[in-house]
Amino acid sequence: MCGRFTLEASKELIASKLNVYMDELEPSYNIAPTQDILAIVGSTNGRRAGYLQWGLIPNWAKDTKIGSKMINARSETVDEKPAFTSLLARRRCLIVADSFYEWKRIANEKQPYRITVNNGDVFTFAGLWDRWESDGEEIVSCTILTTQPNNLMGEIHDRMPVILDERQREMWLDPTLEDKIMLKRLLTPYDSNKMDAYPVSKKVNNSKYNDSSLIQPITI
């Protein structure tokens, strides 16, 4: 799964890498579920960046609390689940990050690791979004797709988030592409040779901690 990640990159770097622009961007070293996260959506008028609530609330949901249970979606069955199947065809997004955390079980404890991509470069998770409305209230939310782990992640956890490269990003945001079989083919494990992982402080377990000390490597 993917339950925490970071985004400390500047808006200028994100603009140059992903061809999107935003007015404000606050660095975060411990992004947690239910928080607003930076996402990119595509349309016939181009792509745009904005903030979505992390934890998908389907448009048909009766209770917004369901969002806290839907921070991730399994790519293998995304075209089968009622909450996701229609979104795969028409409501896809990219979620911007520059690292994520995962927990490895060691003896009776779970040790957090920070995972980076392409030597710490900005990257994107594959995501889905939806709009929930009720009694004048509106929440636009999203979920991160997960897949089987690559060789690196398999040593840490049995799942990993779907990370899309530049070619895959273009296809994922293409509003004219609705072929679910073709879209699912994009949802594969990222190349482990382009990823790195190292242990970090257990302070990351608490979302109240949010500073650069969280991404510093530790010795275990």
Secondary structure, DSSP 8 states (H G I E B T S, - for coil): ---EEEE---HHHHHHHHS---S----EEEE-TTSEEEEEEEETTEEEEEEEEES---TT-S-GGGGGG-SEEEGGGTTTSTTTHHHHHH-EEEEEESEEEEEEEETTEEEEEEEEETTT--EEEEEEEEEEEETTEEEEEEEEEEE---HHHHTT-S-EE-EE-HHHHHHHT-TT---HHHHHTT-----GGGEEEEE--GGGGSTT--SGGGGS----
